[in-house]
Amino acid sequence: MRGLNGQSLSGRSSLVLTSAGTVVLVGTVLFAAGCSTGGTGLRDGGPARTESVSRNNQPTAAAPSGPVAPGHSPAAGTGNPLKKVDPVALLKADPKVSAEIKRDLKPCTGKEYPVDVSYGKITGSAVVDIVVNVLSCADALGRGSYVYRSDGGKYENVFADEQPPVYAEIDRGDLVVSKPVYGKSDAAAYPSGEDVITYHWNGEKFAEQDRVHSEYSNVGDGAGQPAPAVSPKN
């Protein structure tokens, strides 16, 4: 690869002229990465990102262009619609989250909270929506699922399901909620069946679009299908 002056860029930093006319010093590795086929943005074919939450390792974002909710990370600027938040603070400040969930929302080990977060567009907003799943520490089964929509720099709870076990995901622009069904002798990891409910945003709220019920066989060692409400592993 050649620089602006035709010299090789290998082994040293180079000056790169940005589209805004600003000269920026970047490292060889970063410049080479920029010359590749390009990264991918958010996908709506599934969770854009799911991550366990540590209060000492909160995601960062660009400087805010307007007011943001207290205790939350600021929204990204124009051209980068991804908005990352502190989901623990978001849940604790939300009056729609039950007192029981808030009371039990504690780290499982160290400072790792049993919370999964996904970012994606499912309400038609210009800013990505946030799906938060609260899990149990003992068996990682979903205890509550919530969807937050950006509204004037604040976050509005537009969906909540606190009937465990439950786990919500983003699938092709819709909200998909999985609810395992257990028999009396079923182990937590092996339900007898599952309900998968698809919700679509109708402009004001999520409306049920489809519902699929599956029943699993317990052939073998009494183990059927793994519980879908268990937190996904990266």
C-alpha positions as CSV (number, residue, x, y, z in Angstrom):
1,M,0.0,0.0,0.0
2,R,1.3,3.5,-0.8
3,G,0.8,6.8,1.1
4,L,-0.2,10.2,-0.2
5,N,3.4,10.9,-1.3
6,G,3.8,7.5,-3.0
7,Q,6.1,6.1,-0.3
8,S,5.5,2.7,1.3
9,L,3.5,2.9,4.6
10,S,5.0,-0.4,6.0
11,G,6.6,-0.2,9.4
12,R,5.7,3.3,10.4
13,S,2.8,5.7,11.2
14,S,1.4,7.9,8.4
15,L,-0.6,11.0,8.0
16,V,-4.1,10.4,6.5
17,L,-6.3,13.1,5.1
18,T,-9.9,12.6,6.4
19,S,-13.0,13.6,4.4
20,A,-13.4,16.6,6.6
21,G,-10.0,17.9,5.6
22,T,-8.4,17.1,9.0
23,V,-5.0,15.5,9.2
24,V,-4.9,12.6,11.6
25,L,-2.0,10.5,12.7
26,V,-2.9,6.8,12.6
27,G,-0.8,3.7,13.1
28,T,0.1,1.3,10.3
29,V,-2.2,-1.4,11.6
30,L,-5.2,0.8,11.9
31,F,-4.6,2.3,8.4
32,A,-4.2,-1.1,6.9
33,A,-7.5,-2.2,8.5
34,G,-9.2,0.8,6.9
35,C,-8.0,-0.3,3.5
36,S,-9.7,-3.7,3.9
37,T,-13.1,-4.6,2.6
38,G,-14.7,-2.7,5.5
39,G,-16.4,-3.7,8.7
40,T,-20.0,-4.6,9.2
41,G,-22.5,-2.5,11.1
42,L,-25.5,-3.6,13.1
43,R,-27.5,-6.5,11.8
44,D,-31.3,-6.9,12.3
45,G,-31.1,-10.6,11.7
46,G,-30.4,-11.2,15.4
47,P,-29.0,-9.4,18.4
48,A,-26.5,-6.7,17.2
49,R,-24.5,-7.4,20.4
50,T,-25.2,-9.3,23.5
51,E,-22.9,-8.9,26.5
52,S,-22.7,-9.7,30.2
53,V,-22.4,-6.5,32.2
54,S,-19.6,-5.5,34.6
55,R,-19.9,-2.1,36.3
56,N,-16.2,-1.7,35.9
57,N,-16.3,-2.4,32.1
58,Q,-19.2,-0.3,30.8
59,P,-19.2,0.4,27.1
60,T,-18.2,3.8,25.9
61,A,-19.9,6.1,23.3
62,A,-19.4,9.4,21.6
63,A,-20.1,12.8,23.2
64,P,-23.8,13.6,23.5
65,S,-25.5,16.0,21.1
66,G,-28.4,16.5,23.5
67,P,-29.7,15.6,27.0
68,V,-29.3,12.0,28.2
69,A,-30.8,10.0,31.0
70,P,-28.9,10.3,34.3
71,G,-26.5,7.5,34.9
72,H,-26.5,6.3,31.3
73,S,-23.8,6.4,28.7
74,P,-24.3,9.3,26.2
75,A,-25.8,8.6,22.8
76,A,-23.6,8.4,19.8
77,G,-23.5,11.4,17.4
78,T,-24.9,11.6,13.9
79,G,-23.7,8.9,11.6
80,N,-23.3,6.4,14.5
81,P,-26.8,5.5,15.8
82,L,-25.5,2.9,18.3
83,K,-26.4,4.0,21.8
84,K,-24.9,2.1,24.7
85,V,-26.1,2.4,28.3
86,D,-25.5,1.1,31.8
87,P,-28.4,-1.5,31.8
88,V,-28.2,-2.0,35.6
89,A,-28.8,1.7,36.2
90,L,-31.5,1.7,33.6
91,L,-33.3,-1.1,35.3
92,K,-33.0,0.3,38.8
93,A,-34.3,3.7,37.7
94,D,-37.3,2.2,35.8
95,P,-40.6,2.3,37.7
96,K,-42.0,-0.5,35.4
97,V,-39.4,-3.0,36.7
98,S,-40.7,-4.9,39.7
99,A,-39.3,-4.4,43.2
100,E,-38.4,-8.1,43.3
101,I,-36.2,-7.8,40.2
102,K,-34.6,-4.7,41.5
103,R,-34.0,-6.2,44.9
104,D,-32.3,-9.3,43.4
105,L,-30.3,-7.5,40.8
106,K,-26.9,-8.1,42.3
107,P,-23.5,-9.3,41.0
108,C,-23.2,-13.1,40.7
109,T,-19.5,-13.1,41.1
110,G,-17.3,-10.1,41.7
111,K,-18.9,-7.2,39.9
112,E,-20.5,-9.2,37.1
113,Y,-24.2,-8.7,36.9
114,P,-26.6,-11.4,35.4
115,V,-27.7,-9.1,32.6
116,D,-27.6,-9.5,28.8
117,V,-28.0,-6.5,26.5
118,S,-28.8,-6.4,22.8
119,Y,-28.8,-3.4,20.5
120,G,-30.9,-3.2,17.3
121,K,-33.7,-1.4,15.5
122,I,-37.1,-2.9,16.3
123,T,-39.4,0.2,16.9
124,G,-38.6,2.3,13.8
125,S,-36.6,4.8,15.8
126,A,-33.5,6.5,14.2
127,V,-31.6,5.4,17.3
128,V,-31.1,1.7,18.1
129,D,-33.4,0.1,20.7
130,I,-32.2,-1.7,23.7
131,V,-33.2,-5.2,24.8
132,V,-32.3,-6.2,28.3
133,N,-32.6,-9.7,29.8
134,V,-32.2,-10.3,33.5
135,L,-31.0,-13.8,34.4
136,S,-30.7,-15.9,37.5
137,C,-27.2,-16.5,38.9
138,A,-27.8,-20.1,39.7
139,D,-29.0,-21.5,36.4
140,A,-28.9,-18.5,34.0
141,L,-32.6,-18.7,33.2
142,G,-34.3,-15.5,32.2
143,R,-36.2,-13.8,34.9
144,G,-37.3,-10.7,33.0
145,S,-37.1,-9.2,29.6
146,Y,-37.4,-5.5,28.7
147,V,-37.2,-3.2,25.6
148,Y,-36.2,0.4,25.8
149,R,-36.8,3.0,23.1
150,S,-35.0,6.3,22.9
151,D,-37.3,9.3,23.4
152,G,-35.8,12.7,23.4
153,G,-32.5,11.7,25.1
154,K,-34.4,9.5,27.6
155,Y,-35.3,5.8,27.6
156,E,-38.9,4.6,27.6
157,N,-39.8,1.1,28.6
158,V,-42.0,-0.1,25.8
159,F,-42.1,-3.8,26.6
160,A,-41.7,-5.9,29.8
161,D,-42.2,-9.6,30.5
162,E,-41.5,-10.7,34.1
163,Q,-43.0,-14.2,33.9
164,P,-40.0,-16.5,34.1
165,P,-38.4,-18.2,32.4
166,V,-38.2,-15.8,29.5
167,Y,-35.7,-14.5,27.1
168,A,-36.1,-11.8,24.4
169,E,-34.1,-11.3,21.2
170,I,-34.1,-9.3,18.1
171,D,-34.8,-11.2,14.9
172,R,-35.1,-9.5,11.5
173,G,-36.6,-6.3,12.9
174,D,-39.0,-8.0,15.3
175,L,-38.9,-8.9,19.0
176,V,-38.9,-12.6,19.6
177,V,-39.6,-13.9,23.1
178,S,-38.8,-17.5,24.1
179,K,-40.6,-19.1,27.0
180,P,-39.6,-22.7,28.0
181,V,-42.4,-25.0,29.2
182,Y,-41.6,-27.4,32.1
183,G,-43.2,-30.5,33.4
184,K,-43.1,-31.6,37.0
185,S,-40.0,-33.7,36.6
186,D,-38.1,-31.5,34.1
187,A,-34.6,-30.3,34.9
188,A,-34.0,-26.6,34.5
189,A,-31.8,-27.1,31.4
190,Y,-34.3,-29.5,29.7
191,P,-37.9,-28.2,29.4
192,S,-40.7,-30.3,27.9
193,G,-41.5,-27.7,25.4
194,E,-41.2,-24.1,24.4
195,D,-43.4,-21.1,23.3
196,V,-41.8,-18.7,20.8
197,I,-43.8,-15.4,20.5
198,T,-43.0,-12.9,17.8
199,Y,-44.0,-9.2,18.4
200,H,-44.0,-6.5,15.8
201,W,-44.0,-2.8,16.5
202,N,-47.2,-1.2,15.2
203,G,-46.1,2.4,15.7
204,E,-47.2,2.7,19.3
205,K,-46.5,-0.6,20.9
206,F,-45.5,-4.2,20.4
207,A,-48.3,-6.4,19.1
208,E,-48.2,-10.2,19.0
209,Q,-47.6,-11.3,15.4
210,D,-47.0,-15.0,15.7
211,R,-46.8,-17.8,18.3
212,V,-45.2,-21.2,17.9
213,H,-45.5,-24.0,20.5
214,S,-43.0,-26.9,20.4
215,E,-43.0,-30.1,22.4
216,Y,-39.7,-31.9,23.0
217,S,-38.9,-35.6,23.3
218,N,-37.0,-36.8,26.4
219,V,-35.4,-39.7,24.6
220,G,-32.2,-41.0,26.0
221,D,-31.0,-39.9,29.4
222,G,-34.2,-38.0,30.1
223,A,-32.7,-34.9,28.4
224,G,-34.8,-33.1,25.8
225,Q,-33.9,-29.8,24.2
226,P,-31.7,-27.3,26.1
227,A,-33.6,-24.5,27.6
228,P,-33.7,-21.5,25.1
229,A,-33.9,-19.0,27.9
230,V,-30.3,-19.7,29.0
231,S,-28.0,-16.8,28.2
232,P,-26.4,-17.2,24.8
233,K,-22.6,-17.9,24.9
234,N,-20.2,-16.0,22.7
